[in-house]
Amino acid sequence: MADHRTLANAIRALSMDAVQQAKSGHPGAPMGMADIAEALWNDFLKHNPADPQWADRDRFVLSNGHGSMLLYSLLHLSGYDLDIKELKNFRQLHSKTPGHPEYGYAPGVETTTGPLGQGLANAVGMAIAERTLAAQFNKPDISLVDHNTYVFMGDGCLMEGISHEVCSLAGTLGLGKLIGIYDDNGISIDGEVEGWFTDDTAARFEAYGWQVIRDVDGHDRAAIVAALNDAKAQTAKPTLVICKTTIGYGSPNKGGKESSHGAPLGDDEIALVRETLGWSHAPFEVPDEVYNEWSAKERGAERQAAWSAQLADYQSKYPAEHAEFVRRMAGELPEQFASAVDEYIKTTDAAAEKIASRKASQNTLNAYGPVLPELIGGSADLAGSNLTIWSGSKDIKAHPEGNYIYFGVREFGMAAIINGMVLHGGFKTYGATFLMFSEYARNALRMAALMKIPAIHVFTHDSIGLGEDGPTHQPVEQAATLRLLPNMDVWRACDAVESAVSWKVALQRTDGPSSLLFSRQGLPHQPRTAEQIENIEKGGYVLLDSDNPQAILIATGSEVGLAVEAHGKLAAEGISSRVVSMPSTTVFDRQPQSYRETVLPTAVTARVVIEAGVSGGWYKYAGHNSAMVCLDTFGESGPADQVFEHFGFNAANVVDQVKNII
C-alpha cells in the first residue's frame, strides 16, 4: 500500500514531467500544493469520476490556474476520463490539457481559470448557488443539496482586487460551505513577494468575517486534515486555510525559488527531484498500487448511489419539488415560459407606451419572474437606477431561499460571481450596472464568453442620453467593444417590445452570455406587424419601408425613434427610405445570408447609421457609400436633449446626411 507522501509525489512527478515535455508551464505550484491536494481529494472531496456532472458533488476550483497540472494530475489519478496520453499532450493543440484549465475540455474542470482571482470569485458564486438551492429545495427530513465548494488560491489571486470584492461579500453573506486554501509560498513571478505583498492576509480575512486557520504546514498531512476538519465544522462563515508551503517542493536547487514557478525544471534537476523524493519511475509512469490508492471510482459511486436513494425518496414524498429540481439542474425552461412571454409581448405591443427601456426591462422581469423560479440576480449598488428589483424579489441575505443579490459596488466581482452561479447549475442569473462600468467587469464578461455560458448582464444608462452625469458616465465605445467579444450577444432595444424580446432570447440562450443595453430616457413605441415582432429575434429587421428605397437608415436603441422621424421628413421631400432596427448585430450576423439580404439588400448602397456611440464597427453594414451619425468623441455634461442636439442627433442632420450620399 502506497503511503500518502507517495500519492502526493505522483502529482509532483506527473506535473514536472508534463511541463518538461511541453517545454513550458508552471511546475512550482503543483509540486508545492501536492500534499494539500492529496489530503483534500482523498479524505474530503465528495465526487464521482464516472459522473462529473453529479448535482451534489463538491465543487473544486483551482483559482491559481497556471498550476493546471495539479488539477490534471488529480483528475487523471482519481479516475476521470483523462488518459495519460492527455497529460503527455499538456499544452499541445487540441489536447484536453491546455495551459490553463478550460471549462468543457477535460471532465471535472468546473471553470476556466488563469486570470488570477476569478476562480476564487467563481467559487463564491458556486457557494451562493449551493446555499440558495439548498434553501429552496431541502426539506427537514431530506437534504438534497448539501455540498462544499473548495478553492485553491495563491498570492497572485489575493493581490488582485477582485479577491477583495468577492471575499468581502462572501463574509457578509456567511457562506459557511466555502473553504479557501491559500498556498502561502511567498513567491510570485518576480521573486519573493515580501517586496510587494506584505498584507496581513489573516487579519484581512478575519475583517471580512471569515474563519481563518493560520500557519498550517502545507507538507504535514495531519495538520492539513485537522485544518480541513475545522473548516468543515464552521458552517456560519467561510473559512480560509493558510498553508505554508515550499514552491517546487522536492527540487534541491529550485525549490522555494521563483525559478520553479513558470518554467520547466530541466532534465538534470528533474533527475535530482526523483532522487530526493525517492520516485524511481520513468516519466509519466505511475505504479498500479498508486493508481489503486488514488482511485475515487468506488467511493464516488457509493456516495452518488446514496444520494440517488435520497433523490428517489424525495421524489416519492415531494413529487412537484423533485420535478422542478430535475428541470432546473437540466437547464430547461418551464413549460409555461413560452406562452407567458408571448402573451406579455402582445400586451406590451398593444400598450404602445413611451417608456425608458430600463423601466421596460423591469416590467419584463415582473412578467417573466413569476414563471421563472430559477431567476436570480442583482445590481452593483444601482438597483434604483438599473431597475433590477421586481415585485417578487427577495434578498438572499435576509431570505436564504430568495432570488435577489445586493452585490454592492463590486462590478468585476459581480460578473465573476454570476459566472460561478451559472456553472454550478440550477439558476438563470443576471447582474446589473451602468454600461460605462462594464469596463470594471470586462475580464469576467470575456470569461463568460470564452466558456460559452449563459450569464446575463444588464447595462443601463446606455448612451449620452444619461445626460448631466457627463462623459465619465456616458458610454461611447462600450457597446462596440462588447460586440467585439466572440460569443457575446449584445442587445440594444429601441422600445418596450424589443426590451421584452431581448430578455426572452437571453433567457432562452444556452451557448453564451448576453449583454442587454437599456436607456435612462423614455423611448417611443414603434408599431409593428406580427411578422416584424417575430423578426426582432433575428437581431435586425425592416421596421419601416418604401417602394424602391433610395437609402437605408440603420439604427439601434434610442436612435431608432430618430431614424423613424427622419424617414418621415425624407418622404415629405420625395426621398424614399427604409428604416432597419438592429437591436443585436451579433444575432443578425448569425442569420442566413438570404435573410440578411432581405434586410440590407446589396442593391441599395446609400446607407446612414445612427447610433450614439463610436462608428467603427458599423462599416461592415454600411459599406463605402455611407454616412455615420455616430459619436467618435467623448460626451458632454448637460440635459440629455441638449447633449443629443449638440452632437447632431436630430432628424435634420440625418436628412442632410442622406442627401449627401444619394
C-alpha positions as CSV (number, residue, x, y, z in Angstrom):
1,M,0.0,0.0,0.0
2,A,1.4,3.4,-1.0
3,D,1.7,6.0,1.7
4,H,0.2,9.4,1.5
5,R,3.5,11.1,0.6
6,T,4.0,8.7,-2.3
7,L,0.5,9.6,-3.5
8,A,1.4,13.3,-3.4
9,N,4.7,12.6,-5.1
10,A,2.7,11.1,-8.1
11,I,1.3,14.6,-8.6
12,R,4.7,16.1,-8.4
13,A,6.2,13.7,-10.9
14,L,3.4,14.0,-13.4
15,S,3.4,17.8,-13.1
16,M,7.2,18.2,-13.6
17,D,7.3,15.6,-16.4
18,A,4.4,17.2,-18.3
19,V,5.9,20.7,-18.1
20,Q,9.2,19.4,-19.2
21,Q,7.8,17.6,-22.2
22,A,5.8,20.7,-23.2
23,K,8.8,22.8,-22.7
24,S,6.6,25.3,-20.9
25,G,4.4,25.6,-17.9
26,H,4.3,26.0,-14.1
27,P,5.7,23.1,-12.1
28,G,6.2,25.0,-8.8
29,A,2.6,25.3,-7.6
30,P,1.6,21.7,-8.3
31,M,4.7,20.4,-6.5
32,G,4.2,22.8,-3.6
33,M,0.4,22.0,-3.2
34,A,0.6,18.3,-3.8
35,D,0.3,17.3,-0.1
36,I,-2.7,19.6,0.4
37,A,-4.4,18.3,-2.7
38,E,-3.8,14.7,-1.8
39,A,-5.4,15.2,1.6
40,L,-8.4,17.1,0.3
41,W,-9.2,14.8,-2.6
42,N,-8.7,11.5,-0.8
43,D,-10.2,12.4,2.6
44,F,-12.7,15.1,2.0
45,L,-13.8,15.8,-1.6
46,K,-17.2,14.3,-2.5
47,H,-17.2,13.5,-6.2
48,N,-17.7,10.7,-8.7
49,P,-15.2,10.4,-11.6
50,A,-17.8,8.4,-13.5
51,D,-20.3,11.3,-13.4
52,P,-18.6,14.7,-13.4
53,Q,-22.0,16.4,-13.5
54,W,-23.4,14.8,-10.4
55,A,-25.6,17.6,-9.0
56,D,-24.5,17.2,-5.3
57,R,-20.8,16.9,-5.9
58,D,-18.4,19.1,-4.1
59,R,-17.0,21.9,-6.3
60,F,-13.3,22.2,-6.6
61,V,-11.8,25.3,-8.2
62,L,-8.1,25.9,-8.9
63,S,-8.0,29.7,-8.9
64,N,-4.3,29.8,-9.4
65,G,-4.9,28.2,-12.8
66,H,-1.3,28.5,-14.0
67,G,-0.7,25.4,-11.8
68,S,-3.1,23.4,-14.1
69,M,-1.0,20.2,-14.0
70,L,-2.1,19.9,-10.4
71,L,-5.7,19.7,-11.5
72,Y,-5.0,17.4,-14.5
73,S,-2.9,15.1,-12.3
74,L,-5.7,14.9,-9.7
75,L,-8.3,14.1,-12.4
76,H,-6.2,11.5,-14.0
77,L,-5.1,9.8,-10.8
78,S,-8.6,9.7,-9.2
79,G,-10.2,8.1,-12.3
80,Y,-11.7,10.7,-14.5
81,D,-11.8,10.1,-18.3
82,L,-8.4,11.8,-18.7
83,D,-5.9,9.4,-20.2
84,I,-2.2,9.6,-19.6
85,K,-1.8,10.5,-23.3
86,E,-3.6,13.7,-22.5
87,L,-1.0,14.5,-19.8
88,K,1.7,13.8,-22.2
89,N,0.0,16.3,-24.6
90,F,-0.1,19.0,-22.0
91,R,-0.3,22.5,-23.6
92,Q,-0.5,20.9,-27.1
93,L,-3.0,21.9,-29.8
94,H,-6.4,20.2,-29.4
95,S,-5.5,18.4,-26.2
96,K,-7.8,18.2,-23.2
97,T,-5.0,19.6,-21.1
98,P,-4.4,23.2,-22.2
99,G,-2.0,25.5,-20.4
100,H,-4.7,26.8,-18.1
101,P,-7.8,24.8,-17.1
102,E,-10.5,25.3,-19.7
103,Y,-14.2,24.6,-19.0
104,G,-15.5,22.0,-21.4
105,Y,-12.2,20.4,-22.3
106,A,-11.5,17.8,-19.6
107,P,-14.2,16.2,-17.4
108,G,-14.0,17.5,-13.9
109,V,-12.8,21.0,-14.7
110,E,-15.5,23.2,-13.1
111,T,-14.5,26.6,-14.6
112,T,-11.9,28.2,-16.7
113,T,-9.1,29.8,-14.6
114,G,-5.9,31.6,-15.2
115,P,-6.8,35.3,-14.9
116,L,-6.0,35.4,-11.2
117,G,-8.7,35.9,-8.6
118,Q,-11.6,34.9,-10.9
119,G,-11.6,31.3,-9.9
120,L,-12.0,32.5,-6.3
121,A,-14.9,34.7,-7.5
122,N,-16.5,31.8,-9.4
123,A,-16.2,29.7,-6.2
124,V,-18.1,32.4,-4.2
125,G,-20.8,32.2,-6.9
126,M,-20.9,28.4,-6.6
127,A,-21.2,28.7,-2.8
128,I,-24.1,31.2,-3.2
129,A,-25.8,28.9,-5.6
130,E,-25.4,25.9,-3.3
131,R,-26.8,27.7,-0.3
132,T,-29.7,29.2,-2.3
133,L,-30.6,26.0,-4.0
134,A,-30.5,24.2,-0.6
135,A,-32.8,26.7,1.0
136,Q,-35.2,26.4,-1.9
137,F,-35.3,22.6,-2.1
138,N,-34.2,20.9,1.1
139,K,-36.7,19.5,3.5
140,P,-36.5,18.8,7.2
141,D,-36.1,15.1,6.5
142,I,-34.0,15.3,3.3
143,S,-31.0,17.4,2.5
144,L,-31.0,17.1,-1.3
145,V,-28.4,19.9,-1.8
146,D,-25.5,19.6,0.6
147,H,-22.0,20.1,-0.7
148,N,-18.9,22.2,-0.2
149,T,-17.0,24.5,-2.5
150,Y,-13.2,24.3,-2.2
151,V,-10.9,26.7,-3.9
152,F,-7.1,26.8,-4.1
153,M,-5.5,30.2,-4.4
154,G,-2.1,31.7,-4.5
155,D,-0.5,35.1,-3.7
156,G,-1.5,36.4,-7.1
157,C,-5.1,35.7,-6.5
158,L,-5.1,37.7,-3.3
159,M,-3.2,40.6,-4.8
160,E,-5.8,41.0,-7.5
161,G,-8.5,43.5,-6.4
162,I,-11.3,41.1,-7.3
163,S,-10.4,39.0,-4.3
164,H,-11.3,41.9,-2.0
165,E,-14.7,42.4,-3.8
166,V,-15.8,38.8,-3.6
167,C,-14.3,37.7,-0.3
168,S,-15.9,40.8,1.4
169,L,-19.3,39.8,0.0
170,A,-18.8,36.1,0.9
171,G,-18.1,37.1,4.5
172,T,-21.1,39.4,4.6
173,L,-23.3,36.5,3.3
174,G,-21.9,34.0,5.7
175,L,-21.1,31.3,3.1
176,G,-20.2,28.6,5.5
177,K,-19.7,25.9,2.9
178,L,-17.0,27.9,1.1
179,I,-13.5,26.8,2.0
180,G,-10.5,28.6,0.6
181,I,-7.0,27.1,0.8
182,Y,-4.2,29.7,0.4
183,D,-0.9,28.5,-0.9
184,D,1.3,30.9,1.1
185,N,4.6,30.1,-0.5
186,G,5.9,33.7,-0.6
187,I,6.9,33.5,-4.3
188,S,5.5,35.0,-7.5
189,I,6.9,35.5,-11.0
190,D,9.2,38.4,-9.9
191,G,10.5,36.6,-6.9
192,E,9.9,36.9,-3.2
193,V,6.6,38.7,-2.6
194,E,7.8,40.5,0.5
195,G,8.9,43.2,-1.8
196,W,5.3,44.0,-3.0
197,F,2.9,42.0,-0.9
198,T,3.2,42.3,2.9
199,D,-0.5,42.4,3.8
200,D,-1.6,40.7,7.0
201,T,-3.8,38.3,5.0
202,A,-5.2,36.5,8.0
203,A,-6.3,39.8,9.6
204,R,-7.8,40.9,6.3
205,F,-10.0,37.9,6.0
206,E,-11.0,38.0,9.6
207,A,-12.1,41.5,9.0
208,Y,-14.2,40.2,6.1
209,G,-16.0,37.9,8.6
210,W,-14.2,34.7,7.6
211,Q,-12.9,32.0,9.9
212,V,-9.1,31.9,9.4
213,I,-6.9,28.9,10.2
214,R,-3.3,30.2,10.3
215,D,0.1,28.8,9.8
216,V,-0.8,25.3,8.6
217,D,2.2,23.3,7.5
218,G,1.3,22.5,3.9
219,H,3.5,19.5,3.9
220,D,2.2,18.0,7.2
221,R,-0.8,15.8,6.3
222,A,-2.1,15.6,9.8
223,A,-2.1,19.4,10.1
224,I,-3.8,19.7,6.8
225,V,-6.5,17.2,7.7
226,A,-7.1,18.9,11.1
227,A,-7.4,22.3,9.4
228,L,-9.9,21.0,6.9
229,N,-12.0,19.3,9.6
230,D,-12.1,22.6,11.4
231,A,-13.1,24.4,8.2
232,K,-16.0,22.0,7.6
233,A,-17.2,22.3,11.1
234,Q,-17.6,26.1,10.8
235,T,-20.9,26.5,8.9
236,A,-21.7,30.1,9.8
237,K,-18.9,31.7,7.9
238,P,-16.5,30.9,5.1
239,T,-13.0,29.6,6.0
240,L,-9.6,30.5,4.8
241,V,-6.9,27.9,5.5
242,I,-3.4,29.4,5.2
243,C,-0.9,26.8,4.3
244,K,2.8,27.5,4.4
245,T,4.4,25.6,1.5
246,T,7.6,25.4,-0.5
247,I,7.1,26.2,-4.2
248,G,8.7,23.4,-6.3
249,Y,8.8,21.1,-3.2
250,G,11.3,18.3,-3.8
251,S,13.6,20.3,-6.1
252,P,17.0,20.7,-4.5
253,N,18.1,23.7,-6.4
254,K,14.9,25.4,-7.5
255,G,12.5,24.6,-4.6
256,G,11.5,27.8,-2.8
257,K,12.6,30.0,-5.6
258,E,10.9,31.8,-8.5
259,S,12.9,29.7,-10.9
260,S,10.4,26.8,-10.3
261,H,7.3,29.0,-10.8
262,G,6.9,29.3,-14.5
263,A,9.4,27.3,-16.4
264,P,10.5,23.6,-16.8
265,L,12.9,22.4,-14.1
266,G,15.2,20.9,-16.7
267,D,16.3,17.2,-17.1
268,D,19.2,17.4,-14.7
269,E,17.0,19.0,-11.9
270,I,14.2,16.5,-12.6
271,A,16.6,13.7,-12.0
272,L,17.6,15.2,-8.7
273,V,13.9,15.6,-7.8
274,R,13.3,11.9,-8.4
275,E,16.3,11.1,-6.2
276,T,15.2,13.5,-3.5
277,L,11.6,12.2,-3.4
278,G,12.5,8.6,-3.9
279,W,10.4,8.4,-7.0
280,S,12.3,6.0,-9.2
281,H,9.8,5.6,-12.0
282,A,10.2,6.7,-15.6
283,P,8.4,9.9,-16.9
284,F,4.6,9.5,-16.9
285,E,4.9,6.1,-15.2
286,V,2.7,5.6,-12.1
287,P,2.7,2.2,-10.3
288,D,-0.6,0.3,-10.1
289,E,-0.6,0.4,-6.4
290,V,-0.6,4.2,-6.5
291,Y,-3.4,4.3,-9.1
292,N,-5.4,1.9,-6.8
293,E,-4.9,4.1,-3.8
294,W,-5.8,7.2,-5.7
295,S,-8.9,5.9,-7.5
296,A,-12.1,7.6,-6.3
297,K,-14.4,5.5,-8.6
298,E,-15.7,3.1,-5.9
299,R,-16.3,5.5,-3.1
300,G,-17.6,8.1,-5.6
301,A,-20.1,5.6,-6.9
302,E,-21.2,4.7,-3.4
303,R,-21.7,8.3,-2.4
304,Q,-23.7,9.1,-5.5
305,A,-25.8,5.9,-5.1
306,A,-26.6,7.1,-1.5
307,W,-27.6,10.5,-2.8
308,S,-29.7,8.9,-5.6
309,A,-31.5,6.9,-3.0
310,Q,-32.3,10.2,-1.2
311,L,-33.4,11.7,-4.5
312,A,-35.8,8.7,-5.0
313,D,-37.2,9.2,-1.5
314,Y,-37.5,12.9,-2.2
315,Q,-39.5,12.1,-5.4
316,S,-41.9,9.9,-3.6
317,K,-42.5,12.5,-0.8
318,Y,-42.3,15.7,-2.8
319,P,-43.0,15.0,-6.4
320,A,-43.6,18.5,-7.6
321,E,-40.4,19.8,-6.0
322,H,-38.5,16.8,-7.4
323,A,-39.7,17.6,-10.9
324,E,-38.7,21.2,-10.5
325,F,-35.3,20.3,-9.2
326,V,-34.6,18.0,-12.1
327,R,-35.8,20.5,-14.6
328,R,-33.7,23.3,-13.2
329,M,-30.5,21.3,-12.9
330,A,-31.0,20.2,-16.6
331,G,-31.2,23.9,-17.5
332,E,-34.6,23.6,-19.1
333,L,-37.1,26.4,-19.0
334,P,-40.6,25.9,-17.6
335,E,-43.3,24.7,-19.9
336,Q,-45.4,27.8,-19.3
337,F,-42.5,30.2,-20.1
338,A,-43.1,30.4,-23.8
339,S,-46.8,31.2,-23.5
340,A,-46.3,33.7,-20.7
341,V,-43.6,35.5,-22.8
342,D,-45.7,35.6,-25.9
343,E,-48.7,36.9,-24.1
344,Y,-46.6,39.6,-22.4
345,I,-45.1,40.8,-25.7
346,K,-48.5,41.1,-27.3
347,T,-49.8,43.1,-24.3
348,T,-46.7,45.3,-24.4
349,D,-47.2,46.0,-28.1
350,A,-50.8,46.8,-27.6
351,A,-50.0,49.3,-24.8
352,A,-47.9,51.4,-27.2
353,E,-46.3,53.1,-24.2
354,K,-43.4,55.6,-24.3
355,I,-41.0,54.3,-21.7
356,A,-37.4,54.1,-20.8
357,S,-36.1,50.7,-21.8
358,R,-34.6,50.3,-18.3
359,K,-38.2,50.6,-17.0
360,A,-39.4,48.3,-19.7
361,S,-36.8,45.8,-18.6
362,Q,-38.1,45.9,-15.0
363,N,-41.7,45.4,-16.3
364,T,-40.4,42.4,-18.2
365,L,-38.9,41.0,-15.1
366,N,-42.2,41.5,-13.4
367,A,-43.9,39.5,-16.2
368,Y,-41.3,36.7,-16.6
369,G,-40.2,36.4,-13.0
370,P,-43.3,34.6,-11.6
371,V,-42.8,31.8,-14.1
372,L,-39.1,31.5,-13.6
373,P,-38.3,30.3,-10.1
374,E,-34.7,29.8,-11.2
375,L,-34.2,33.6,-11.9
376,I,-31.7,35.2,-9.6
377,G,-29.6,38.3,-9.9
378,G,-28.9,41.7,-8.6
379,S,-27.2,45.0,-9.1
380,A,-23.9,46.6,-8.1
381,D,-25.4,49.1,-5.8
382,L,-27.6,50.6,-8.6
383,A,-30.9,48.8,-8.1
384,G,-32.9,52.0,-8.1
385,S,-31.2,53.1,-11.4
386,N,-30.9,49.7,-13.1
387,L,-34.4,48.8,-12.0
388,T,-33.5,45.2,-11.4
389,I,-35.7,44.7,-8.4
390,W,-39.0,43.3,-9.4
391,S,-42.2,42.5,-7.5
392,G,-41.1,39.0,-6.5
393,S,-37.6,39.9,-5.4
394,K,-36.3,38.6,-2.1
395,D,-32.9,39.4,-0.7
396,I,-30.8,36.2,-0.2
397,K,-29.1,37.6,2.9
398,A,-32.4,38.0,4.8
399,H,-34.1,35.2,3.0
400,P,-31.7,32.3,2.0
401,E,-34.3,30.9,-0.3
402,G,-34.6,34.3,-2.1
403,N,-33.7,35.5,-5.6
404,Y,-32.0,38.9,-5.3
405,I,-28.4,39.7,-4.5
406,Y,-27.3,43.1,-3.3
407,F,-23.8,42.9,-4.8
408,G,-22.6,46.3,-3.5
409,V,-20.2,48.4,-5.6
410,R,-18.4,45.3,-7.0
411,E,-18.9,45.2,-10.7
412,F,-16.0,42.8,-11.5
413,G,-16.8,40.6,-8.6
414,M,-20.5,40.5,-9.5
415,A,-19.8,39.4,-13.1
416,A,-17.4,36.7,-12.0
417,I,-19.8,35.5,-9.2
418,I,-22.7,35.1,-11.6
419,N,-20.4,33.1,-13.9
420,G,-19.8,30.7,-10.9
421,M,-23.6,30.5,-10.3
422,V,-24.3,29.6,-13.9
423,L,-21.5,27.0,-13.8
424,H,-23.0,25.5,-10.6
425,G,-26.3,25.0,-12.3
426,G,-30.0,25.4,-11.3
427,F,-30.3,29.2,-12.0
428,K,-30.8,31.8,-14.6
429,T,-28.5,34.5,-13.4
430,Y,-28.1,38.2,-14.1
431,G,-26.0,41.1,-12.8
432,A,-26.6,44.8,-13.5
433,T,-24.7,48.1,-13.6
434,F,-24.3,51.2,-15.8
435,L,-23.0,50.4,-19.3
436,M,-20.0,52.6,-18.5
437,F,-19.0,50.3,-15.7
438,S,-18.9,47.2,-17.9
439,E,-15.3,48.3,-18.1
440,Y,-14.7,47.3,-14.5
441,A,-16.3,43.9,-15.2
442,R,-14.7,43.4,-18.6
443,N,-12.5,40.3,-18.0
444,A,-15.3,38.4,-16.3
445,L,-17.5,39.2,-19.3
446,R,-14.8,37.8,-21.5
447,M,-14.5,34.6,-19.4
448,A,-18.3,34.0,-19.7
449,A,-17.9,34.4,-23.5
450,L,-14.9,32.1,-23.5
451,M,-16.7,29.4,-21.5
452,K,-19.9,29.9,-23.6
453,I,-22.1,30.1,-20.5
454,P,-25.4,31.9,-20.5
455,A,-24.8,34.6,-17.9
456,I,-26.9,37.7,-18.4
457,H,-25.5,41.2,-18.0
458,V,-27.9,44.2,-17.7
459,F,-26.3,47.5,-18.6
460,T,-28.5,50.6,-18.2
461,H,-27.8,54.3,-18.9
462,D,-26.5,53.2,-22.3
463,S,-25.5,56.4,-24.0
464,I,-25.0,60.2,-23.8
465,G,-28.8,60.1,-23.1
466,L,-28.0,59.8,-19.4
467,G,-27.2,63.5,-19.6
468,E,-25.9,65.5,-16.7
469,D,-23.5,63.0,-15.2
470,G,-21.3,63.7,-18.1
471,P,-18.6,62.0,-20.1
472,T,-17.3,60.0,-17.1
473,H,-20.6,58.1,-17.1
474,Q,-21.6,58.4,-20.7
475,P,-20.7,55.3,-22.6
476,V,-19.3,55.8,-26.1
477,E,-17.2,52.8,-27.1
478,Q,-18.7,50.2,-24.7
479,A,-21.4,48.8,-26.9
480,A,-19.0,48.4,-29.8
481,T,-16.3,46.7,-27.7
482,L,-18.9,44.3,-26.2
483,R,-19.9,43.4,-29.7
484,L,-16.3,42.5,-30.4
485,L,-16.3,39.8,-27.8
486,P,-16.7,36.4,-29.5
487,N,-19.9,34.6,-28.3
488,M,-21.3,37.7,-26.5
489,D,-24.8,38.6,-27.7
490,V,-25.4,42.3,-27.4
491,W,-28.9,43.7,-27.4
492,R,-29.8,47.4,-27.5
493,A,-33.6,47.8,-27.5
494,C,-35.5,50.7,-29.0
495,D,-38.7,50.3,-27.1
496,A,-40.6,48.1,-24.6
497,V,-41.3,45.4,-27.2
498,E,-37.7,45.0,-28.2
499,S,-36.8,45.0,-24.5
500,A,-39.1,42.1,-23.8
501,V,-37.8,40.2,-26.8
502,S,-34.2,40.7,-25.8
503,W,-34.8,39.3,-22.3
504,K,-36.7,36.4,-23.9
505,V,-33.8,35.5,-26.2
506,A,-31.2,35.9,-23.4
507,L,-33.1,33.6,-21.1
508,Q,-33.5,31.0,-23.8
509,R,-29.9,31.1,-24.8
510,T,-27.7,28.2,-23.6
511,D,-24.4,28.7,-25.5
512,G,-23.1,32.0,-24.4
513,P,-23.7,35.2,-22.4
514,S,-25.9,38.2,-23.3
515,S,-25.5,41.9,-22.6
516,L,-28.8,43.8,-22.5
517,L,-28.3,47.6,-23.0
518,F,-31.1,49.8,-21.8
519,S,-31.8,53.6,-21.8
520,R,-32.3,56.0,-19.0
521,Q,-34.6,58.2,-21.1
522,G,-38.1,57.5,-22.4
523,L,-38.3,55.8,-25.8
524,P,-41.4,55.9,-28.1
525,H,-43.2,52.8,-29.0
526,Q,-42.8,51.6,-32.6
527,P,-45.8,50.0,-34.3
528,R,-45.1,46.6,-35.8
529,T,-46.8,43.7,-37.5
530,A,-46.8,40.2,-36.0
531,E,-44.1,39.3,-38.5
532,Q,-41.9,42.2,-37.5
533,I,-42.2,41.2,-33.9
534,E,-41.1,37.7,-34.8
535,N,-38.1,39.2,-36.7
536,I,-36.8,41.1,-33.7
537,E,-35.3,37.8,-32.5
538,K,-33.2,37.7,-35.7
539,G,-31.3,40.8,-34.4
540,G,-32.2,43.1,-37.3
541,Y,-35.3,43.7,-39.3
542,V,-37.1,46.2,-41.5
543,L,-39.2,48.5,-39.3
544,L,-40.4,51.0,-42.0
545,D,-40.1,50.7,-45.7
546,S,-40.9,52.4,-49.0
547,D,-41.2,51.3,-52.6
548,N,-37.7,51.2,-54.1
549,P,-35.9,52.9,-51.2
550,Q,-33.1,55.2,-52.2
551,A,-31.4,54.9,-48.8
552,I,-31.4,52.7,-45.7
553,L,-31.3,54.1,-42.2
554,I,-29.8,51.6,-39.7
555,A,-30.3,52.4,-36.1
556,T,-30.3,50.9,-32.6
557,G,-31.8,51.7,-29.3
558,S,-32.8,55.2,-28.6
559,E,-31.8,56.3,-32.1
560,V,-34.4,54.2,-33.8
561,G,-37.0,56.8,-33.0
562,L,-34.8,59.4,-34.6
563,A,-34.5,57.2,-37.8
564,V,-38.3,56.9,-37.9
565,E,-38.6,60.7,-37.7
566,A,-36.1,61.2,-40.4
567,H,-37.8,58.7,-42.6
568,G,-41.0,60.8,-42.5
569,K,-39.1,64.0,-43.3
570,L,-37.4,62.3,-46.2
571,A,-40.7,61.1,-47.6
572,A,-42.1,64.7,-47.3
573,E,-39.2,65.7,-49.6
574,G,-39.9,62.9,-52.0
575,I,-36.9,60.7,-50.9
576,S,-37.8,57.1,-50.2
577,S,-36.0,55.3,-47.4
578,R,-36.0,52.2,-45.3
579,V,-35.6,52.0,-41.5
580,V,-33.8,49.0,-40.2
581,S,-33.8,48.4,-36.5
582,M,-30.7,46.5,-35.5
583,P,-31.1,45.6,-31.8
584,S,-28.4,42.9,-32.0
585,T,-25.7,42.9,-34.6
586,T,-24.3,39.8,-33.1
587,V,-27.5,37.8,-33.6
588,F,-28.1,39.4,-37.0
589,D,-24.7,38.2,-38.1
590,R,-25.8,34.6,-37.4
591,Q,-28.8,34.7,-39.7
592,P,-28.7,33.1,-43.1
593,Q,-27.3,35.3,-45.9
594,S,-30.6,35.2,-47.7
595,Y,-32.4,36.8,-44.7
596,R,-29.7,39.4,-44.2
597,E,-30.0,40.3,-47.9
598,T,-33.8,41.0,-47.5
599,V,-33.0,43.4,-44.7
600,L,-29.9,45.1,-46.2
601,P,-30.1,44.5,-50.0
602,T,-26.8,45.0,-51.7
603,A,-28.6,47.0,-54.4
604,V,-29.3,49.8,-52.0
605,T,-25.8,51.2,-51.3
606,A,-26.7,54.6,-49.8
607,R,-26.9,53.9,-46.0
608,V,-26.8,56.0,-42.9
609,V,-26.0,54.5,-39.5
610,I,-27.5,56.3,-36.4
611,E,-26.1,55.3,-33.0
612,A,-24.9,57.4,-30.1
613,G,-21.6,55.5,-30.0
614,V,-18.4,55.0,-32.0
615,S,-18.8,54.4,-35.7
616,G,-16.0,51.9,-36.3
617,G,-18.0,48.6,-36.1
618,W,-20.8,49.8,-38.4
619,Y,-18.9,50.0,-41.7
620,K,-19.5,46.2,-42.3
621,Y,-23.2,47.0,-42.6
622,A,-23.0,50.5,-44.1
623,G,-20.4,49.9,-46.8
624,H,-18.5,52.7,-48.7
625,N,-21.4,54.9,-49.8
626,S,-22.4,55.7,-46.2
627,A,-22.7,58.3,-43.6
628,M,-22.3,57.9,-39.8
629,V,-24.5,59.8,-37.4
630,C,-22.4,58.5,-34.5
631,L,-20.2,59.7,-31.7
632,D,-16.4,59.4,-32.2
633,T,-15.6,61.7,-29.3
634,F,-16.4,61.6,-25.6
635,G,-19.7,63.1,-24.5
636,E,-20.6,66.3,-22.6
637,S,-22.4,67.1,-19.4
638,G,-25.8,68.6,-19.8
639,P,-29.5,67.7,-20.1
640,A,-29.9,64.8,-22.4
641,D,-31.9,66.5,-25.2
642,Q,-29.3,69.3,-25.3
643,V,-26.4,66.8,-25.5
644,F,-28.0,64.9,-28.3
645,E,-28.6,68.1,-30.2
646,H,-25.1,69.2,-29.6
647,F,-23.7,66.1,-31.2
648,G,-26.1,66.2,-34.2
649,F,-28.5,63.5,-33.2
650,N,-31.5,65.2,-34.8
651,A,-33.7,64.4,-37.8
652,A,-32.5,67.4,-39.8
653,N,-28.9,66.1,-39.7
654,V,-29.9,62.6,-40.7
655,V,-31.8,64.0,-43.7
656,D,-28.8,66.1,-44.7
657,Q,-26.6,63.0,-44.5
658,V,-28.9,61.1,-46.7
659,K,-29.0,63.9,-49.3
660,N,-25.2,63.9,-49.3
661,I,-24.9,60.3,-50.4
662,I,-27.8,59.5,-52.7
